[in-house]
Amino acid sequence: MNSFSYTINADSSAMCGTQNSDWSSVVTAQTTTGLPDYDQAFIIYPNPAKNVVIIQYVVNNEYFSGGIQVCDVYGKTVVETFHETSLPETHIDVSGLAAGLYFVRIATDRGLVTKPFVKR
C-alpha cells in the first residue's frame, strides 16, 4: 500500500497581487491495490506484434492467478487463455486478429493488470 501526504495553498498573485490563503491541514491518501507498482511485473512483446504476443513475468508468480484475456478497443474478449504458473512466460497466438489496437488483461491476486499492444 502506498501513502501520499500533501497540503494545499491557494495563490492568486498572478491575478490579484500577492494574496495567498493559509495552508490546509495535512491530507493523507492511500492506494489500496498496489497495482501501479505491480503493473511493471509484466512485459508484453513484440509490440507491434504480427503472429504472437509474449507475456513475460518479471516477479514471483505467487501473485499471478493465471487468467489472461486479449480485448479489442471496445472491451470485447477476442482471445482467452490460462497461464501455467511454472512457466516464466506465455505465448498468445494473435495471428487471426485484424490489425489494430488491443489490450492484454492479466488477472492477478492483486487485481487486473491491463497492457496495450498493436497487432500489425
C-alpha positions as CSV (number, residue, x, y, z in Angstrom):
1,M,0.0,0.0,0.0
2,N,1.3,3.4,-1.0
3,S,0.7,6.5,1.1
4,F,0.8,10.1,0.0
5,S,0.6,13.3,2.1
6,Y,0.1,16.8,0.9
7,T,-1.1,20.3,1.9
8,I,-2.9,22.9,-0.2
9,N,-2.4,26.6,-0.6
10,A,-4.3,28.9,-3.0
11,D,-2.0,31.5,-4.7
12,S,-3.8,34.2,-6.6
13,S,-0.8,36.5,-7.0
14,A,-0.9,36.2,-10.8
15,M,-4.3,37.8,-10.9
16,C,-4.8,40.0,-7.8
17,G,-1.4,40.9,-6.4
18,T,0.0,38.9,-3.5
19,Q,-2.9,37.1,-1.9
20,N,-2.3,33.7,-0.5
21,S,-4.6,31.5,1.6
22,D,-3.4,29.7,4.7
23,W,-2.1,26.2,4.2
24,S,-4.6,23.5,4.6
25,S,-4.2,20.8,7.2
26,V,-2.2,17.7,6.0
27,V,-4.3,15.4,3.9
28,T,-3.2,11.7,3.5
29,A,-4.3,9.4,0.8
30,Q,-3.5,5.7,0.3
31,T,-3.7,3.5,-2.7
32,T,-5.4,0.2,-1.8
33,T,-4.4,-2.2,-4.6
34,G,-0.7,-1.5,-5.1
35,L,-1.3,-2.2,-8.8
36,P,0.8,0.8,-10.2
37,D,4.0,-1.0,-8.9
38,Y,2.7,-4.4,-9.9
39,D,1.9,-3.3,-13.4
40,Q,5.7,-3.3,-14.0
41,A,5.7,-7.1,-13.2
42,F,4.6,-7.9,-16.8
43,I,6.4,-7.2,-20.1
44,I,4.4,-7.6,-23.4
45,Y,6.4,-8.0,-26.6
46,P,6.9,-7.8,-29.5
47,N,4.9,-4.6,-29.9
48,P,3.7,-4.2,-32.6
49,A,3.0,-8.0,-32.9
50,K,2.4,-10.0,-36.1
51,N,1.5,-13.5,-35.0
52,V,2.4,-14.0,-31.4
53,V,2.3,-11.8,-28.2
54,I,4.6,-12.9,-25.4
55,I,3.8,-12.0,-21.8
56,Q,6.8,-12.3,-19.6
57,Y,6.6,-12.3,-15.8
58,V,9.4,-10.5,-14.1
59,V,8.3,-11.1,-10.5
60,N,7.5,-14.1,-8.4
61,N,4.4,-15.9,-9.7
62,E,2.8,-16.1,-6.3
63,Y,0.6,-13.1,-7.2
64,F,-0.5,-14.5,-10.6
65,S,-3.7,-16.4,-10.8
66,G,-3.4,-17.3,-14.4
67,G,-6.3,-15.8,-16.3
68,I,-5.4,-13.8,-19.5
69,Q,-7.7,-12.1,-22.0
70,V,-7.0,-10.2,-25.1
71,C,-9.6,-7.5,-25.6
72,D,-10.4,-5.2,-28.5
73,V,-10.8,-1.4,-28.1
74,Y,-14.5,-2.0,-27.3
75,G,-13.6,-4.3,-24.3
76,K,-14.8,-7.4,-26.1
77,T,-12.7,-10.5,-25.3
78,V,-11.2,-11.9,-28.5
79,V,-8.7,-14.4,-27.0
80,E,-8.8,-16.1,-23.6
81,T,-6.2,-18.4,-22.1
82,F,-4.8,-19.6,-18.8
83,H,-1.2,-19.5,-17.8
84,E,0.7,-22.4,-16.2
85,T,2.4,-21.0,-13.1
86,S,5.6,-23.0,-13.6
87,L,6.3,-21.1,-16.9
88,P,8.1,-17.7,-16.9
89,E,6.2,-16.5,-20.0
90,T,3.0,-17.2,-22.0
91,H,2.7,-17.0,-25.8
92,I,-0.6,-15.9,-27.2
93,D,-1.5,-16.5,-30.9
94,V,-2.8,-13.3,-32.3
95,S,-2.4,-14.2,-36.0
96,G,-6.2,-14.4,-36.5
97,L,-6.8,-10.9,-35.3
98,A,-7.3,-7.9,-37.5
99,A,-4.7,-5.2,-37.4
100,G,-5.3,-2.6,-34.7
101,L,-5.0,-1.8,-31.0
102,Y,-5.7,-4.5,-28.4
103,F,-5.3,-4.9,-24.7
104,V,-3.9,-7.8,-22.7
105,R,-5.8,-8.2,-19.4
106,I,-4.0,-10.3,-16.8
107,A,-5.9,-11.5,-13.7
108,T,-3.7,-11.4,-10.6
109,D,-4.3,-11.9,-6.9
110,R,-4.0,-8.1,-6.6
111,G,-6.5,-7.3,-9.3
112,L,-6.3,-6.8,-13.1
113,V,-3.3,-5.5,-15.0
114,T,-4.0,-4.2,-18.5
115,K,-1.3,-3.7,-21.1
116,P,-1.8,-2.4,-24.7
117,F,-0.3,-3.8,-27.8
118,V,-0.7,-3.2,-31.6
119,K,-1.4,-6.0,-34.0
120,R,0.0,-5.3,-37.4
